[in-house]
Amino acid sequence: MATLYPSVLDELQRACEQYRNHSLTMDGLKAAVWKAASEVVAHEERELRDHLQQAEGQLDVIQFTTNESEIFDHSLGVVDRIEATVRRWR
C-alpha cells in the first residue's frame, strides 16, 4: 500500500531507529508516534492512523506499568510492529 504521507512515515521510521539506538526517550518516541497518527487524516488511511494510535497507547501502558529497567526491552515489540506498519504502507 502506498501512503499519501511518505514523509510522515520517514520521520516515524527515524524516530524508531533513534529509540533503538537510545538517542530518543520513550516520551520522544510516543510523541513521534502521536504526531504521525495526527497527521494521517485521509479516510482511506484510517487503518494506519488507528494502528499508530494503538501503538502509542501500548507504549503508554508499558511506560506506566513496567519496571523502569525493563521498559526498553518490553517496548521493542511495539517498535517492531510500528516499523512493520511503516514498511507495509510505503
Protein Blocks (a to p, Z undefined) as FASTA:
>chain_A
ZZfklmlmmmmmmmmmmmmnopacfklmmmmmmmmmmmmmbfklmmmmmmmmmmmmmmmm
mmmmccfklmmmmmmmmmmmmmmmmmmmZZ
